[in-house]
Amino acid sequence: MGIWVRSIAVTLVLASGLMGHTIGPPPSLGDTDRAIENLRQVSGELTESLKTFYTHLNQTIARHDRGYRLENRAQFQSADVDLAVGPADLMWAATQKFTAFRMLAARNEKYQPAAVADLEHIEHLIEEARKRVDAGTTILRRLLVVSAVELDRSKDAAIKSRRDQLLKAREAAEDAAKQALRAFPLDQPKASSQDEMAQSVWDRPRIPSRIEHRKRVTLIGDTSFRMAMTDSGIEDKQGRHIFYQEEWAQRGASVIRFRWRVAVETATGEHILLKRYSPLELHGDLEDLYDHRDRDYLWYLEPPEDSAEPARDELESALAAVARSREAIRIAERDFRNGICDALAQQDRQHFSAKEPVVDSGLPDGMRQRLFAIRGHLARVPAVLELENKVRAAISQAESAVRGLEPLAAWSNQVSKPASSNSPDRSDREIDSTRDAETQALKTLPPDISQNEDTFPAMERNVIIRIRRAPSRNPQNSAIKCVQEIWRMESGVLGYREVSRTVSLILIDPRTGSQTRAGGAARSYKASPEDVLEEIYDEYAADEVGPGG
């Protein structure tokens, strides 16, 4: 058996990833030549297949970019007729991505467009390119090794030449595969270049070519634009595969959102616009708004199968029910606020008359009321729980009213005309306003504390509240004990900062809700200008600071 050593002539630094693997016997020059030829072949096939795909894709777009007219003169517009609010190159790229996405999702036994067959062939070639690149990498590793008995400096030049050719062929195959990946309508949720997206997909084991139903896929992720498509997974009675298409565009301090309901007629291959919705103007940054929970969601709801179109009176009744439920939430929220405020004011008067310390003295009124409600909830005070339950019941009734409106409002998406302008939808506005009322009401309620201890870091800026129940030494004592800590970042002169930690022992009568401060303690911690409150809290929260000292 020969002894294998590294050849001086070929001990050069290669691309990352070549080292750290088991290296077999060196390949023959014939093996290297075949690997080079295989890589060049797959690169060429990828390039040609990509050209064929774009030829077929652009022919499809040209064939359907004007829509068509029925015998009764009714006009069906093209699915992408409105894509003209951004840079021309970006809008063209979006048109190509949208069209490819729709064709992939809508294909069936009868609808098999040529461009989809091209993508399937390209997908096969990409997988083959991956295998040949891996095989080329293995040969490159083995080229680093020669047998001690076969050392021949006259061969070094040939080995180096083959190695350089193999490196170039491998790089060309990777580049061709990444260019081909850019043609696929793949999810690009973050603002990144198409090259970055292709690189990330190339690094995965397989191409995620299957399109999921009811999942929004971001096809263009530009810094100022987002283009997205959702496959409904539904084919209507006319044989039209339904899609929900949207564009988000940053315009100064606002974001404009455009929405369309489009379809592919699988019998004819037409890509048509079913309905356009009025643009929505949202204030804020595109990056934040795009990922936010979808509030105006009715535009992508479909009416239940075999359901009858609701009468106008039925829809109006459902809208009125949602409006009433929203008002009920606001009334319940107001009653909760007033109830807590009145109970705390009455308690303060009692403490003042008895010359007792006022609970949470020195804190803002809003925070005092919030803490009073949290402690009442912790002690399960009936009066507090009753006010809470009224708010939660109103929210539950509102959700029921919304669920009753949704299937009726979804009928507005079914239009008899090919495309129609649509004013801001009343149903969306009513539901959106109701959800805002729900969110606001829930903010006023104490959190649903499931443990004997909870921390509330966001009650006020630079303040952390910690409340926990304390065991009672006298089981006969009906008062609920809780230990409350208030951590506050405070600034002094000349940039001096410290964190004050105020600990209070508070007794709560679970029947009346009366709360009394029975003791307390305080401690402070130095803080540098770079420190944040959460860091100080994490460092010292485990230290015991008893209310007695």
N, C-alpha and C positions, 0 to 999 in steps of 0.2 A: 504494500500500500504506500503510495507516495505521501510525502509530507507537504502540507500546503502552507505557504507563507505569502505575505503581502508583497506585491511587486512594487519596487521603488518607482517605476515609471507611471504606475496608475494610482499611487497613494495621493489622491487629490481630494479636496473637500467637495462632496456632492450635495445635492439638494437635501434639505432636512427630511428626516424620515427614512433615510437609507441605512442608518446604523442601528445597532441594538437588536438585530434580528439574526436568526440562525442563517448562516451562509453555506450553501452547498458547493459542489465542484464548479469551477469556472465554465461558462458556456462556450460553445464553439462559435466561431465567427458566423457560421451558417445560422445558428440559433438566433444570434443577435440580428442578423439581416432579416430573418423572418419576422422577428418582433417589430423591427422598424417598419417593414412592409405592412404588417397587420395594423399598426397604429395609423400609418398614412392612409390605408384603405378606409378605416372606420371614420377618420377625419373627413376624407373626401365624401363618403356617403352621407355623413351628417350634414355637411355643407350643402350638398345637392338636395337632400330631403328637406332641409329647412327652406331652401329657395322654392321648392315645389309647394310646400305648405303655405308660404306667404302668397304664392301665385293663386292657389285655390281660395285662400282666405280673402284676399283682396277682390277676387272675382265675385265671391259671395256678397261682400259688402257693396260692390258696385251694382250687383243685380238687384239688391233689395234696399238701396239707400234712398229711394224715392217712394217707397210704399207702393200701393196699388189702389185702383178705384173699382168699385162694384158696378154692376149694370145699372143700379139705381142712383149712380153718381156719388154714393157715399165713399169718402176717402179714408183709407187706412194709411197712416203715416209710418215712416220708418222708425224702428225702435230707438235709434240713436239720433233722431233729427234735431234734438235740442243740445247736443254736445258741442257747444260753440262759445262757452263763456271763459275758456282758458287759453293758454298758448296752443297754437295750431298743432305742434308736434305732440304735445301732451294729449290733446283731444283725439288725435289720430291713433295714438297708442292705446287710449282708452277704448276707442271704437273697436280696434282689433282684439283687445282683451275681452271686451263684453261679448263680441260675436263668437269668439272661440269658446268662451264659457257657456254660452247658450247652446251652441251646437253640441258640445260634450254632454251637457246635462239632458238635452232633449232627444238625443239619438235613441232610436228604438229599432224594431225589426224592419220598419218601412223607411225610416228616416236615417240614412247613413251618408252624411255629406263627405265629400272627398277630403276636406281639410281634417276631419276627425280621423280618418284612416291614416293620413299623413302623421298626425300626432302619435297615433299608436305605433307606427313604424319608427318614428323618432325616439319614442320611449324605449323600444327594443334596442335601437342603436346606442342609446346612452348607456344602457346596462351593458351592452357589449363593449363599449368604450371603457367603462369602468373596469371590466375584467382584463382588457388588454393593457390598460394603464398599470394595473396591479402586476400583471405578468412582466411588463417592461421594468417595473421597479425591482422585481425579484432578480431579473437579469443584470440590472445596474449594480445591485449589491454583489452579485457573483463576479462581476467584472473586476472587482477590487482584489480578487484572489487568483493566484496562479500557482501551479505546482513547482516545488523547488527544483525538480529535475527538468522542468520545461522553461526555465528562465531563458529568455531570448530577447535581447534588446531590439533586435530587428523587427520584432512583432509589436513592440510598444506603440509605434506610430499608428499601426492599423487598429489596435485595441482602442487607443485614444480617439481615433476618427469615428469608430463605430459607437463608442460611448457618447460622443458629442451628438452624433446623428440620432441616437436613441433618446437622449435628453430632449432634443428639439422635437422629435416625433411625439414623445409623451406629452410635452407641453402643448403642442398643437392639438392633440386629441382632447386634452382637458379643456382647452379654450373653445374648441368646436362644440363640445358637450355643453359647456356653460352658455354659449350663444344659443344653442338649441333649447336649453331650459328656460331662457327668457321668453320663448314663444308660448309656454304653457301658462294658462290662467291660474297661477298659484297665489296663495294668500300672502299678502305683504303688509302685515298690520302696522309696522313701524315705518316712519319716513326714512327710506334708504334707497340706494340706487338699485337698478335692475341687476347690475353686476354683483352687488352684495347679496341680493336675493338668490341669484343663480349659484353663487359660491356656497351659500348656506344649504341649498338643496343638494348640490353636488356632494357635500360632506355627509349627507344622510345615507342610510342604507338603500332606500328606495324612493322613487318619486311619488309623492302623494297625489296620484292622478284621479282618485275617486272624489266626486263632488257630493258633499253632504247636503241633505235637505234641511231647510230652515236655518242654515248657518250663514251669516254674513261673511263674505270673502272680500277682503280688500285687494283689489287688482292693481291699483295705482296708489303708492304711498309717498307722494311728493310732500315737501315741507309745507306747501301752501294749498295742496289739494288732496282729497281722498276720493277715490272712485271705488264703489263697492257694488256687489251683486249678491242676491240671495235667491237660491233655487227653492221655489215653493214645494216642489215635488208633486205638483198637482197638474193634471191635464183635464181641461174642462170638456163639456159635451161637444164643443166644436173642434176638439182635437188640438187645442192650443195649450202649449206648455207654458205655465205662468212663472214670471220672474219679477223680483223687486229690485229696482236699480236706483242708485243714489250717487250724488256728487256733493262733496263738501268743499267750499272754497273760502279761504281767509281773505277778508276785505278790510284791511286796517284793523280796527278793534272789534270787528264783527266777523261772524262766520255765516255764510249763506248756504243753506241746505236745499238742494234740488232733489225731487223724488219722482220716479216714474214706475208705472206698472206696465210691463212689456211682455211679449209672448213670441214663441216660435210656433207657427202653424206647421205641424209635422207632416201634414199631407202635401203641402206646397213648398215648404222650406222658407216661407216668408218670415222675416223678423219685423214685428209690428209694435207700434205704440198703442196700448189699450187706454191708458189714462195718465195725464200729467197732473201733478198737485202743485198748489201755489207754493212758491219758495218761502222758506222760513228763515228769519234773521235771528241769530243767536249772538249774544254778546260774550266775548271771551276768546280764549286761545283754542285753535283747532286741535292741538294735541290733547287738551283736557276734555273738550266738548265731545270729540269723536268717540272716546271710550266711555262716556257717561251713559248711564242707564237710559234706554230708549223710552222717551215719554210719549211721543206722538206715534203710537204703534198701530193704530187702527188701519192705516193705509196698507199694511201687509196681512190683514185678516181676511179670510175667506168665509162667506156665509156657510152655515151647516148644509150638508148634502140633503137634498129632497125637502128643504125648508121653503116656505112660501115668502115672497117679498113682503115685508111689513107694510101695513097701511101707514099713511102719514101720521094719523092720530096715535097709532101704537108707538111710533118712534118719538113723537113729542111727549107722550106719557113717560117713556123711559128716560128721556132727557130731563124732564121735570123731577123724576124720582132721584136722579143723581144730584140735581141742584138742591133738592130738599135735604138729602143726606149730608151734603157739604155744609149746609147751614146748621144742621144738627150737630156736626162736629165742632163748629165754631162756638155754638152755644154751650156745649159740654166743656170745651176748653176754657171758655170764659168763666163758667161756674166753678171749675176746678181752681183757676187762678184766684178768683174772688174768695172761695172757701178757705184756701190756704192763707191768703193775705189777712182775712178777718180773724182766723184762729190765731195767727202769730201776733196780730195787733192786740187781741184780747189777752194773750199770755204776757206780752210786754207790759201791759197796764197792770196786771196782777203782780208781776215781779217788781215793778216800780213802786207800787203801793206798799209791798212788803219789804222794800229796800233790799231785794235780792239781786244778785248779778244777772244781767240780761244775757241770754244765750246768743253767741255769735256777735257780741257787741263789737262795733267798729267795722263790720263788713258791710258791703253795699246791700241795699234792701232786696234786690233781686236774688243775690246769692243767699241771703238769710232765708228767704222764702223757699228757695230750692232745697237748702239743707234741711229745713224744717219738714218739708214734704218727704225727703229721702228717709229721715229718721222715723217719721210716722209710718212710712211704708215698711221699714225694717221691723218696727214693733207691731205691725199688723193692726194699727189703730182703725176701728170700723169706719169712722167718719172720713178718714183719708182714703181708705180702700173703696168706699162707696163713690166718692168723687172720681177716682181713677176708673172704676168699672163703667161708669157712665160714659167716659171718653172712649174707652176701648169698645164698648157696645156700639157707640155711634160710628166708629171707624169700621167695625164689622158690618154694620148695616150699609155703610157706603160702599164697601167692597161688593156686597151682594147686589146693590143697585148698578154698579159698574159692570158686573158680570151679566146682568140682564140687558144692559145697553149694547155690549160688544157685538153679539151676533146680529142685532138689528142694524147697527151702524156699519157693519161689514158689507151690507148690501149696497152701500153707496159706492163700493169699489166695482160693482158689476154694472157696467154702462151699456146702453143699447147702441150708442154711437161709437165709432172706432176710437176716437180720442176726444176728450173734453177738458175744457178749463175747469178748475175747481177752486172755489173760494175757500178760505181757511175753514176747516171742518168743525162744526159746532160740537160734535161728539168728542173730538180730540180735545177741544178747549175745555169742555165740561169735565172730562176725566182728568186732564192735566191739573185743572184748578182744584179738583177734589183731592188728588194725590198730594198737592202742595199743602192743603188744609190738614190732611192726615199726618204728613211729615212734621208740620209745625206743632200739631197737638201732641204728638209723641215726644217732641223735644221738651215739652213742659212737664211731662210725667216723670216720676222717679224711675230709674232703670229697674228692670225686673231682676232684682238681686237674687241670685240662686245660691250664693255662698254666705257664710257669716261675716265675710269681709269683702269689700270692694273698693277699688280706687277709681277716682274720677279726675283724670288729668286735664280735661279740656273744658272745665267749667268756666275758667277765666284765664286769660293769658298770664303766664308765669305763676300759676297757682296749681297745686295738686292737692286734692282732697282725698283723705283715706278714712273710711268709717268701718268699724268692726264691732260686733257684739262682744260684750265681756261677760264671763260667767258670774253669777251671783253667789256670794257666800251663804246667803240666807235664803233657802228655797221658799220660805214662806213669804218673802218679799215679792210682791207682784210687779214691781217696777222693772222695766227692761233697761239694762245698762248697755251703753255703747261708748266706745272710745273713738273720738274724732281727732284727726290730725290735719292741720292746714300748713302746707309747705308753700312758702312764698319767696320768690327772688326779689331782693330789695337792693336799690342802688343808693350809695352815699356820695359824699363829695370826693373830688379828685379820682373818680373812677372806682372807688372802693365799693365792693359788692359782697353781700352775704345772703345766705338762705336762712330765713326764720322758720322754726318748726314749733307750732303751737298745738299742744295736746290738751284736750278737754274730756272729762268724764261727764256724760250727760245721762240723766235718769228720765225715762219716758213712761208715763202712765198709759198702759195699753188700752184702757177703757176710754179715757177722756182725751188722750193725746197730749196732755200737759208735759212740757219738757223743762228740766231744771239742770243747770250746771252745778255739779257737786264737787268739782275739783279740777286742777289743771297744772300744767307745767310748760316750760318753754326752753328751747335750746336754739343756738345759732351755729352756722357753719360758714367758714370763709369760702369765698368763691373768686376765682380769677376772672378777668374780662372774657376769657374764652369759654368758661364753663357754662353749661346749660342746666336748668333746674332738674331735668330728668336724670342727668348724670349724678348730681349730688344726692338725689332721692335714692337712686339705685345703690349708691355706696353706703348710705347711712340708715336706710329704712329698717334694717334688721336690728339696729340698736334700740334697746328698750329705754323709753322715756316715760316713766309712769306719771299719771296725773297727780300723784302726791309729791313729786319732786324730781 
